[in-house]
Amino acid sequence: MRTGSATLRLLFSVALLALSATAIAAADIGSDVRAALRATGLKKADFAVSIRDLRTGKLVASIDGTTPMAPASNQKIVTTGAALLALGADFRFETKLLRDGNRLTVVGSGDPCFGDDSILSRVMVTHPDGTRSKGLTHEALVDFWVTAVTKSAMTAVDELVVDDRILSREGAHPGWPADQLTAEYCAFPCGVNFNNNVLQVIPQVNGGSVSVRTIPSSPWMDIQIKATHKRGKSDKNSAWVRRANDGDTFTLMGNARESYTAPIPACLHDPALYFGEYLASRLRAKGITVARVRTATAADGTPRGTSIAPILRSPIEDAVTRANTDSSNLHAESLLKQVGVRSHGAPGNWSKGCDAVAEMLAKEMGSDASGFLIVDGSGLARTNRVTADGMTMWITRLANDPAVGAIFRRSLAVAGTSGTVKSRMRNIDRADAVVLCKTGYIHGVSCLSGLVESPDGRAYAFSVLGNDLTETGAVGKAKALQDAVATLLAKSLESSKARLGG
């Protein structure tokens, strides 16, 4: 009886010590965050900060945590989390090739990873001689289908139809910057995406003239050359690509002092039709004639035919990771529209996707979702709104989910190691804590949200949202604040472990 009593007293003492350490840490964190906010010296900027204990879900610190703020690319945490919960960890995108007589139909599922060169570069390829190498080209990927068509003894294609109707053909989001729609980050999702829906243009200097080559090779594309070739002391490589608003007519502008080695990506106007033309070019290269290429219309009805080639699949984790670690807008928007398809049926569009994500937030977070306004999936639209407290609640919900929590964690960039924070927060010893996070930037907005985890499982969810960053150096100071918050959380985990005898 005395032994049991002593054990009870010991457990009670340990519990009190743990509670005391938690209370001290919370008080210290709150005051330290306020001190870091003052240290920015910014007078006009608006900041909101929220820190939450991941195990208990309780707020540790909240400064203007219920104020709606523009999230920039922190919006991707909202979108990817909703996609994981709605579609499930086992969801796969599928792109199919069907044959019906002399007609071929590509059936898309809105896969943003199809032909994604970042993903292709990591694919291990086994060669006929048994050797293996890393990296798959666009040509090699599509030739899996071309080879299958050839083996079927098909020598002529009357028409090649690209059925992209799972998603609406909406073009660029109306809330995106109108003067930047050719930029890679404005690539919009379609039912059939390929190579991140951009054409990679590489200016070449041959003698005194300028030409271009493209990745993938696209000889049918109309690319006009208006770029100059000047090599004066003040001349430099300043080429850029302009695209017509109503089609895929491109013009190379600026100056090419010398041949480029890195491509200039330019957003496509009709990615689905582009892929159809690309597949047709690969078929023709193998001696198969293709009379016509088009996208599907309502008159086509349900896609018909038998599967003639391997179904190309992409796991949802690839799309979520590209959205969060690499901050790919295309992957985030594709996931948003896919959530819309799941909740409200095809064709998916921004309206259905935004409604579906808002409905999920309300279901999962109740009144804490009231400060959220979902306008797109990537955060490129300036009218999105989130709250810092809502973000940490959402992150806590996702990270603790038994089915998708591990995928969500893996999808985030690792401070000092990967993605958009590869060169940040290198002062944090990963033996003490790891920062898993998502950056966010548009003009006047800089945000960072994510997790700070210790090896023993203790962790914080955090969100630092900065808006109205118009003063000189404000964005840099906002990033320094974000890093400071993550660093003090890492130190808190380390010191609380010491206090508890860890």
Order of alpha helices (4+ residues) and beta strands (2+ residues): alpha-beta-beta-alpha-beta-beta-alpha-beta-beta-alpha-beta-beta-beta-beta-beta-beta-beta-beta-alpha-beta-beta-beta-beta-alpha-alpha-alpha-alpha-alpha-beta-beta-beta-beta-alpha
